[in-house]
Every structure is written in structure tokens, then in C-alpha cells.
Amino acid sequence: MMRTWQITTVTDAARARIALARLAAAYGVPTVERTRLAAALSGHLRQCLTKGGTWMLTLDMAGSPAEEGLLHAVVTPSPEACAAGEPPWEVTVPCPEAARSAEDGAVADDPAALAEALLGADEDTAVVLDKLTEQEDLVAFHREELHQTNQGVLALHAELDAAGLAQREAFAAERSARNEAESARRRLTFLADASAVLTSSLNHEEIVRRLPDLLVPEYASSVDIWLFDHEDDKRRSTPHPAAAVVAARTGRPQYAADHPGGLPGVDDHPPSALDPGRPLLCVPLPTRRAPLGVLTLSPPGPRWDPDDAVMLIELTRRASIAIDNARRFEHNRDIAETLQRALLTDLPATPGLSLAARYLPATHGLNIGGDWYDAFRQRDGGLITVIGDVTGHGLHAAVMMSQLRTALRAYAVDGDSPGRLLTRLHRFLHHLQPDLYATAVIARFHPDEPTLTWAAAGHPPPVLRLPDGTVRTLDAKPGAMLGIPLTQEIGDHTVRLAPGSTLALYTDGLVERRAQGIDPGIERLAEALGGFRSAELDADLEGSADRILHPLLSDSERDDDVCLLLCHLQGEGARA
């Protein structure tokens, strides 16, 4: 369907606008779209009237009634405008329904009807304004809702910021606590490891040497140890900082620097005149009686962490205990070794029989004071040789060894055999020291008898070298250890001797190794003894003893005493 209006005057334009609005309403164009279409047409027609001439408005409805159509409006310029190149104006809107009447859009020429139609056109404007008011109300509602939402978002952001700050602070606190815990664990681990290193030695000079190695460079840049009665310090006359002297006199740690230290339990002191620019921590080495000396340290950096200082003071206390214990041990060890050496016998000279003895005290540990040897004559001309080992160590073992030695000499006056002597020593020890035991081997030589009589009580077996170089281990059934709580009679054993024979008596420190036991050591001793020629033993038994000890002790930690007694029956050539 197509309709056309010719527009020359304002009335024509008004009629055309009214017709377009009515047709759009008849075809179901929504009010807002209809008003927008009418306003656009009015604006363009106003421009056309301004330009003058005749204009044509054509409305074309495309599409079948059963389908949604399109309302197409075209304003064509007059021929003069066309000649001037004026383009047509057109607009298209969808029409949801068909026109209800063929007269829809007709406008009468009566001015009153035209005015009424124009006034009626305001109804669409009123609807649009109502919709606009609704939209404004809706926009205001949404604006308020958006404002509330923005306020909520801002509040949420503030809460999130606060939560984030709290979380960061919690993370920082956790990280700080973790770092402090790790530092504390590191200090405790160092303190435990350093304490183990210091207490593993019983040599106080070795402990003093180890301290700087432990502390430099992590906890100190330099370390000086002042021991009050140390011989090296007396010889050097080393000057010591005033803070060290104050620490020695008061027994309290001193911090000497040009600034306060703020260290727990430490008194501040002016900087040292010996080195004013270097802070010093002077810690006394305490004992139950009096300080042993003063440990003076310089910090690894500008100053110490207070917790590090506390750890250093505790380590100094432990080092002092270790040094004091080592000195006590060394004192008792020296007494025990002196007593033991004083009690060792000068070997008697016996025609036809050479004797050589060696005693080596332990160089590590507490195992000193229990090993002993002896050799003496009986009234009938026989020679008793003995070697033994008292359980326990130190001064007490040395004293007990001396009592056994004295008792053995007293019993031997009666002329008893080795087995009988050991039996009497067993009873003596069990009665005198029920909680102390001993092992021993006694061998008896007699110039008129070609036999060796011997007996053993819990001791490693003697080793006998025959003149031809063959070596025998005299492992006939021995008695039990001396002093154990049982009654025993220890028997004698005999073996024929020929000139050139050598008997080796020894203690377990010579042959026993922790990782191997005692049997391999006895085999090595037998091999070493069998390696000598009879002429060597005849000529230099003392040197032979040294040559036996050297290879056997080359792999030893020397944590036990060592005794060796060689008894060599001179060969025929040597006797002549």
C-alpha cells in the first residue's frame, strides 16, 4: 500500500505529520518509535519549507498482513531541489500489525479538525513523557542502588584492605617468628655441637686451641683466651684489656666499647686503651672455686646480637667446665702415672736369662694406672716374672696394683708355684676389694730346671718363641679373673725350654683393638716375635722389645696402658 502527500505550506506539513502518526499507530508502531518518527519527519519538513518549493511525502507499507511489515517514509524534493542535487530523505520503521482501516491516516481539510488532530498528537508526547518519567524514576532508583552498591563496594574494599593489611602483618609476624625460631635453633645446634667438641678432649690445651676455630668467623672476628696460671701467658707477659681484668675480678662479663652494648647480663665498660675502635666482650671462665681466666672476643660485625651474646656466655661457661675437668684429669693422671712408674721394678740380673720390659701409659682417655709387671727371685734361686692388669683406671687402680704387687712378693717368699700364688692373690683381692678384679700371668724360671712353669688368671696367653723360630701360644686352660666371687684353685702348666727360647708376657693394650678383638693382635705379636733371629735376641733384647712395640702400636689409638715383658733364655753361644 502506498500513499502520497504534496507539501507546499505549513498546513500541508502538519497534515502530513498527522497522517504519518496515525498510520504508524494503525500499523502498531510503538508509541516511542512513533513519536521519534513524527519528530524526525517534522524536523525535516521544517527544513523543506525553509528551502521552499514543493515536496512529496510518500508512505509505503511493505510485507503481507500475516507478517510483520515495514513502514517506509520518503520525502522527495521538488524538481528544482532535485536539479540542485538535493538528496531524498527517508526512514523505515517496523510495523507489528496491519492497518485496522483503510482510512487510517486521512486528515480532513477543516481547520478545526486539523487543530484537533494536532492537539491529539500531544497524546503520544504525553505517553513518551510518562515513559520518560518512569525511566527517570528507574534511573534514579538504579542510581541510588548503584550508590548503595558503590558504598558497599567501598566498604568491602576498606574491609579487604584492612584484612590484607592484617594478613600482611600476620605474615610479617610469622616470618619474624620463623626467623627467630630458626636463629634460636641455629644457636642451640651450634651450642650443642661446640659443647660436644670441647668435652671430647681431656687435654686442656687442646680445648683452648679448639675454641677460636669454633667461634671465628661466624660469632667473633678474633678470640683471646687468658688463663691465669698458664705457663705460656706467664712467659709472654701479654697485656690484657682493663675490661678483662674487671671481668676476672668481679666474675661478671664486661662489654668495652664507645657505645652501650645492651647485652643481657653484661656490664658496659669504656673502650679499651689497647684498641679503642674495637668493641670487646670479656667473659670470665667460671668454676666452683674461682675463675680460670677470661675469654675476650671481638664481634664479627659492628656489634653482637643480644641472643648471640647470651649463647657465647653459655658456651664460655661450658668451655670453662671442660677445661677444669681436663685439668683435674691431667692432675690425677700425672699422679697415677708417677705412682705407677715408681712402683715398676728394676729387672734383676740373672745369669743365662735376659729380661726386657716396657711400660707405655695411655695417651688418650682415662685408661691409666692398672697395668704392671714385676720380676724377683725366690729363696730357692727361682725367678718369678709376672704381668697383670687391674680393672678400673686412675689413681685407685694404681694403688690397688701396688697392693697386689706387694702381696705377691710376700706370698712368693714361701716358695709357692705360679698357680698357688695366683690362687692366694685371688682370695686376697676378693677379701680386700670385692668390687675390683684383676688378670695376671706368672711364669717361673729356675736355673736348674729345663722347664717353664706358668699359670694364668683371665689374662691373654703368653707367647713362646722356640730356638728354631717356631712360636707357640701357651693357651692351656687358665683360671678365672682374680677377685670374682667364686672359689677357685688355679693350676700350674709346664713347658720345656731350650736355650734360645723367648717368652713374651703382655697386657691387652698391646694386642686388643676395638674393631678386631684380641685374637688378630695375638697373631701379630707371634708373627713379630717369630721374625727375630736368636742371635738378635741374644745380642739386643732391649732393642728387640722396641722393634716389637712399634709395628703393633702403629694402628693403636693408645687409649689403654701397654706392658710388655720379654724373658729370653740365652743360647749356648751367648752363654759361652
Protein Blocks (a to p, Z undefined) as FASTA:
>chain_A
ZZddddfbfmlmmmmmmmmmmmmmmnopafklmmmmmmmmmmmmmmmmmngpjddddddd
eddfkbccdddddddddfklmmnopacdddddddfbacfbfkgoiacfbfklmmmmmmmm
mmmmmmmmmmmmmmmmmmmmmmmmmmmmmmmmmmmmmmmmmmmmmmmmmmmmmmmmmmmm
mmmmmmmmmmmmmmmmmmmpccfklmmmmmmmmmpmklocbdcdddfklmklmmnopacd
fklmmmmmnopacdddfbdfkighiacddddfklmmlccdddddddfkbcfbdcddddfb
lbdcfklmmmmmmmmmmmmmmmmmmmmmmmmmmmmmmmmmmmpccddddehiacdddddd
dfehjbehjaccdddddfkopacddddddededjklmmmmmmmmmmmmmmmmnopafklm
mmmmmmmmmmmmmmbccddddddddfkbccdcdddehiacdddddfkopacddfbccddd
ehiacddddddddddddehiacddddfklmgcfklojmlmmmmmmmmmmmpcfklmmmmm
mlmmmmmmmmmmmmpghlaccdddddddddfklmZZ
